[in-house]
Amino acid sequence: MITPEPINARFVGGPLHGETHLLAHRLPFVQVPAPGEEFFARLHVERPEGVEDAYLYAVEGAQDEETLVYRHVAEA
């Protein structure tokens, strides 16, 4: 079971470029919704299958102790 461990996430590239959001978990992949989908973000331990790069961010590293940086997979 994954326990909540809130962290700020700063997004680089893609549809969330320049935004910072508080996420409930520190997981390596963040999926943003495709057209017609109604969630804010899904967090994944492993890269999800069948999700286009345009809708994925992967953790790049830490900006500081309180903020992770996620880079848009399609632009990496």
C-alpha positions in Angstrom: 0.0 0.0 0.0 1.3 3.5 -0.9 0.9 6.0 1.9 0.3 9.6 1.1 3.5 11.7 1.2 2.5 15.2 -0.1 5.0 17.0 -2.3 4.9 20.1 -4.6 5.3 19.2 -8.2 6.7 21.8 -10.7 5.9 20.9 -14.3 8.2 21.7 -17.3 6.8 21.6 -20.8 3.5 20.3 -22.1 0.0 21.4 -21.0 1.0 22.2 -17.4 4.2 24.1 -18.2 5.2 26.5 -15.4 2.5 25.3 -13.0 3.2 24.0 -9.5 0.7 21.7 -7.8 0.5 19.8 -4.5 0.4 16.1 -5.2 -0.6 13.5 -2.6 2.2 11.1 -3.6 5.8 11.2 -4.8 5.5 8.9 -7.7 7.6 8.9 -10.9 4.9 9.4 -13.5 2.0 11.9 -13.7 -0.7 11.5 -16.4 -2.8 14.4 -17.4 -6.2 14.0 -19.0 -6.7 13.5 -22.7 -9.6 15.3 -24.4 -12.9 13.9 -23.0 -11.3 12.7 -19.7 -12.3 14.4 -16.5 -9.6 13.8 -13.9 -6.8 16.3 -12.9 -3.9 13.9 -12.8 -3.2 10.2 -12.3 0.0 9.2 -10.6 1.8 6.0 -11.5 4.7 4.0 -10.0 5.6 2.6 -13.5 5.1 4.2 -16.9 1.5 3.3 -17.9 0.9 1.3 -21.0 -1.2 2.8 -23.8 -0.8 6.4 -22.7 0.6 8.8 -25.3 3.8 10.8 -24.4 1.7 14.0 -24.9 -0.2 13.2 -21.7 2.8 12.0 -19.5 5.3 13.7 -17.2 8.2 11.9 -15.7 10.0 12.9 -12.5 13.3 14.6 -13.4 14.6 15.4 -10.0 14.2 17.7 -7.0 14.3 21.5 -7.2 14.6 21.5 -3.4 13.5 19.3 -0.5 9.8 20.3 -0.9 9.5 20.3 -4.7 9.9 17.7 -7.4 10.3 18.6 -11.0 8.4 16.7 -13.7 9.4 17.0 -17.3 6.9 16.4 -20.2 7.8 13.1 -21.8 7.1 14.2 -25.3 9.5 17.1 -25.1 12.3 15.3 -23.2 
